[in-house]
């Protein structure tokens, strides 16, 4: 995920991934990158 990840992704110390919505431009790159298909716009 790190190699192709959307630049808005951040990872917590426990490994959870979150999206910084302030940086999101709505291009859908996060949807294509998410291995769990857990993101919808």
GIBELPE-V126427 format. One record per backbone hydrogen bond with DSSP energy under -1.0 kcal/mol. CO is the residue of the C=O (numbers start at 0). NH is the residue of the N-H. E is the energy in kcal/mol with one decimal. If there is no record, write none. Layout:
BEGIN
CO | NH | E
CO | NH | E
END
This chain:
BEGIN
0 | 4 | -1.0
5 | 8 | -2.0
7 | 19 | -2.3
9 | 17 | -2.9
11 | 14 | -1.6
15 | 11 | -3.0
17 | 9 | -2.6
18 | 20 | -1.1
19 | 22 | -1.6
27 | 31 | -1.4
28 | 32 | -1.3
29 | 33 | -2.0
33 | 36 | -1.0
END
